[in-house]
Amino acid sequence: MNDLQHIVNLSYGVGSKNRLIHGDNLTVLDRIGGNLRGGVRCVYIDPPYNNNERYAHYDDRHSHEQWLEAMEASLEALVPLLSDDGSLWISIDDNEVHYLKVLADRVLGRGNFVTTIVWEHRTSRENRRVFSNNHEYLLVYAKDPARFKAARNPVALSDEILARYRNPDDDPRGPWQSISLTAQAGHGTSSQFYSVVAPNGRRHKPPKGRCWIYTEDRMRRAIADNAVWFGADGNGVPRLKRFLATAPMGMTPPTLWSADFAGTSARAKREVLKLFPGEQVFETPKPERLLAQILGIATDPGDLVLDSYLGSGTTAAVAHKMGRRWIGIESGEHAVSHCRSRLSQVVDGEPGGVSEQFDWSGGGGFRFERSVPALRRAA
């Protein structure tokens, strides 16, 4: 008997590269893992945080030892699926983050740890506790950190950085920002110690302990090319003009993700409520912007993304809008009531979340599958 049954009337759209699978994640991973080995560019999981709460769609009340055992089994099943430049991202909070870090170090290897990201998941103050808890974490691991570093994408330049680029002298090359023309003297040669003569005749020497980054001849050419800025009145310390047109198109991803950068839990709930007005929605969703940042860093269009704790379907929804292939696994009945419904709306061009950011207007489809044991339990 086939281990996964394709439920035709629950599949949606055109094509079957994307898979929504209803079943226990370990059981499903055991059955499909052989075909996925080495083929997943990014695994993102948002497992239960073990915070002793019972939610409408899942129970998060387990002993610490039971939770660790379940996480260990999940990680051991997921790691072999990563591509050589692939990465694994885990959402977690203060309750178990340090234990999870030790566990993940053991399963994936301490040398494969990349970073811990702090995410500002709420901006409102939480006055009922000793401290207002405003952050969660993302633990990031790579199959091969060197390959991941070489392949990972930068994040878009922030509005703050873009605001630094101006054009006060109407340079035809466009907006620019000024940067220092000096370096530490200990790394300089004799050719980097001289006086720079500004167009108004004023002479400038590098500060004590510093030298110019250019030789004198190179500096003259830069000045002649209007690539050196002496201030609006010509009396300022010389600085190099770096043009936006030739600047890197992105920046190194930070480890502190503000609410503006990655959204909040409140924003995530609003996104889900728009999709399911008047219904009992999934209580702990992640915002689409958070997933968009993760997938933008870790993947390229066409890459395969896997989430084995799909929850409300955010990972698959964002992956679909960003042109990634995806596999989502969810054991609860909300695999149909929430994930299937949400992803059908995405295929139809749902305009919320990050749709506008990625010019999403609909398309594609997904294959709905159910593990046979889950089907029997439901019968």
N, C-alpha and C positions, 0 to 999 in steps of 0.2 A: 504494500500500500504506500502511496506517495506520502512523505512526511509533511509536506506543506500542500494544502489544498487551495487552488486558485478559485476565489469566489468571484465569478464573472460579473454578477450584478452589483458588486460593490467596488469593482475597479472603475476607473473614470478617465475620460479623455483619450488622447491618442498616444500610442506607444507604451512599452512596458519596461523601460530601463529603470524607472523608479519603483520602489517596492514598499508598500505599507503592510507590515506583518503583525497579525494579532496572535500573540502567544508569549509564553515565558521566555525572557531574553536568553537565558543560558541554554534552554532547549533549542531555541531557534538558532543561536550562534553555533551550537554543536552541529546542526544539520546543514547550515549554509557556509560555515567557516572555511571548509576545504576549498570551495570555489572562489572565496574572497581573499585568500591568503596573499599578502603583499600587494593588494590592489586598492586599499582604502587610503586616500590622501589625508583625511581628517576624521577622527572619532571625537565627537563631543557627547558627554553624558552629564545629565543633571539628576543624579540618583537621590533617593530619599536621604535627608540630612540626619536622620535618627534623632529627632528633637522631641520625641515622646508625644506627638500630636496625632490625632485621628482626623483625616480630611475626608471630604465627601467621596473622593475618587481613589484614595489609597490610604493605607494604615502605615504610619511612620513610628510605630512603637515596637522597638526590638531591643534586646540587650546589646550592650556594646560589643560583646564577643560575636553574637549572631550577625550583627551589622558588618563587622570586619570580615567575617568568613564569606558573607555574600559579596562584599566588594572585592575580596581577593579572587574569588571565582570569576567575577566579571572581568577584572583586569587581565587575568590569565587567558581568558577567551578572546579578548579584544586585541591584545598586543600583537599576536602573529598576523593580524589582518592588515597592519599598517604597511604602507609603501616605504621604500628606503628613505624618502624625504618627508614621510608622513609624521603627524603629530597627534597627541591625545590630550584633550582639554577636559577638566573635571570641575564642575561647579560644586562648592561646598561652603559651609559657614564655620563659625568659631567652635562649635560643639565637637566636631570630629576632624577638623582640618589637619591638626598636627599628627594624629594617629594615621590618618589617610596618607599623609606625606611619607611617613616611615614605611607604611605598607607598600605604597607605590614605588618607593626607592628599592625595596626588596624585589618586587615583581619586575619592574622595568630596568632597574639598575640606577644607582645614584648618579652615574655619569650621564644618564639620559634625561635628567631633570633640566628643564630650560629656565623656568621662572615661576614665581607666584604673582599673580595679578590681583590687585585689590580693586574691587568694583563698588562704587557708591550706589548701592541698590535702593536707597531711600534718601530723600532730602528733608523730610519732615522730622521733627524731634520726637523721640520715643520716651515719654516721661514716666512710664510705669516701671522702668527698670533702673538699676543702679547707674548704668551708663546707657546713653542712647546709641543703640547699635545701628549704624548706618552703612555697613559694608558687608560684602561677602567676598569670596575668593574664587580664583580660577587657578588650578594647578596645571601646569603645562609641561608635557614630556614629549620627547622626540624619539623616533626609531633610531636615527643617527643625527645628533645635534649639529654636526658640521654640514651635512646635506640639507638639513632643515634651514639652517642659517643662510645657506647659499640660495635656497629656493623660495624662502618666505617673502611675502610682499610687504612693502612699506604701507603705512596708513596715510590717508590724505592729509595734506597740509591744513592745519587748523586755521580758523578765521583770525586768531591772534597772530599767527606767523604771517599770513597773507597781508595783514594790516601793516606789517613792517615795510612792505614794498610800496614805495611811492615814486613820484617822478617830479621833484621840485624844479629841475632844470630843463624839463621838456625834452629829455634825451629820446631820440627817435627809436632807440632800442627798447623802450618801454620802461615799466616800473622796476625799481631796484631798491636794495637796502645796502647800507654801508657796513663794512666789517673791518676789523683791525688789520693794519698792514705791518704789524710787528710780531716777533716771535721771541722766545727765550734766547738770551745771548749765548748761553752755553752750547746751543746747537748751531750757532752761526759761524760763518767764515769772515775773513777780513773784508771781503767784497760787499758785505752786508752792513758795514758801519760807515756812514757818510751823512751829509746834510742834504735834505730834500729842499729844493728851491721851488716855492709855490709860484703860480703865475703873477702874483702881486709882488714878488721879490722876497717875501719872508722866508727865512731858513728854518727848517725843522730837523731836529736830531731825535733819534729814538730815545725813549725814556731809559733811565739807568737800569741795567740788567736786561735790556731788550735790544733787538736788532731788527732791521727791515727784513721782510720776507723775500724781497726782490734784490737783485744786484742793482747797482746804480744805473746801468744801461737799460735794464728791463724796466726800472722805475720811470725813466725818462719816456720810454715808449708808451707805458701805461698812461702817463700824464698827457702825452700828445694825443692819445686815443680817447681822451675824456673818460677814462676808467678810474680816475682818482678824484675823490671829492674833498674839497678844502672848506666846506661849509658855505652857506649862502653868501657870506661876505668875503670869502676867499682867505680868511684868517685862521680857519680851523685846522686842527691836526689832520694830516692827510689820512684818508680811509679809502679802502677799495670798494668800488661799486660792484655788487653782485646782482645780476639781472634775473628777474623772475623767469624770463624766457629760457634761460640756460640753467636754472636751478633744478635740483632733483625734484621729481614730480611727487615725492612723498617723503615721509620722515620715519625714523626708526620707531617701531611701536613702543609706547610707554608701558609701565607696569602699574600706573595709577589711572584707572578709568573712571572719569567723572560721570555724573548723571547726564550731562550734555553730550558726552562722547559715546556712551553706551546705553542710555535709557535707564529707567527705574522699574522696580516691581509694580509700582502704581501705574506706570505707563503700560506695562504688559497686561495688567488686568483690564485697562480701558480698551486695549486692542482686542482682547478676547471678547469683552462684552459687546463690542460693535458687531462681532461675528455671530454671537449667540444672544441676542437681546431677550431678556426675560427668562433665561435658562440658568440652571445651576452650573456655573462655569468652573473650569479647572482652577484651583485656588492658589497654586504657586507657579504660574507661568513665568517664562523669561521674556524680556522685550525683544522684538525683532532686531532692534538696533544693536543689541549685545551680540546676537548671533551673526549679524552682518559684519561686525568688526572681526570676530573670530574667523569666519570663513573668508573674509577679504584678506586676512594675513596668511592663513594656512592653506588656501586652495586657489586654483585657477578655474575658469570656466571649463566644464566637461569632467572635472575631477569627481571622484566618488566620496560622498560624505555619509557617515553612519552614526545614528543615535539609537542606542539600545534601551534608553529610558525616555521614549518620545514624549510622554506627558500630554500636553495640549497640541503638539505638532509643530511648535515654533521652528525647530531646526529644519525640518523638511520643508516648511513653508518658505523660509528664507533661502534655503539651498535652491529651491525651485525657481524663485524669483531672480536669483543670481546666476542661473544657468549651470548649476552643478547637478550631477546625478545624486540620488539619495536613496538610502534604505533606513526606514524607521521601524522600530520594534516596540510594541506596547502590549502589556499583558491585560490591562483592565478593559472593561466594556467601553471606555471612552476612546478606545482605538477606532470604534465605529461612530459613537455619538459625537465625539469632538474631532479626533484626528482626520477621519475620513471626510466628515462634513467640511472641516476647515480647508483641507487640501483640495476638495472639489471646488470650493470657492476660489482658491488660488488659481486653479486651472482656468476658471471662468473669468479671471482678471480682477479679482478682489483688490480694491484700491488702497487699503489701509497699510499700517506698518511701514515697511521700507519700499513699498511699490513705486512711489514717485521717485525715490532716489535711484532706482534701477530701471525706470521707464517700463515697469511691468504692466502689461495689458492682457495677459492670459496666454494659454497655450500649453502643449504637452499633455501629460497624463501620468497615471500610476496604476500599478497592478496591486490589487488587494489579495492578500494570502492569509490563511489561518492554519496554525499547526493543528494536526489531527487530534492530539490529546485535548487541546483547548476546545475544539469542535465537539468532542465527546462530552466534556464537562458541561457544555452549554445545552446539550441535548436533553 
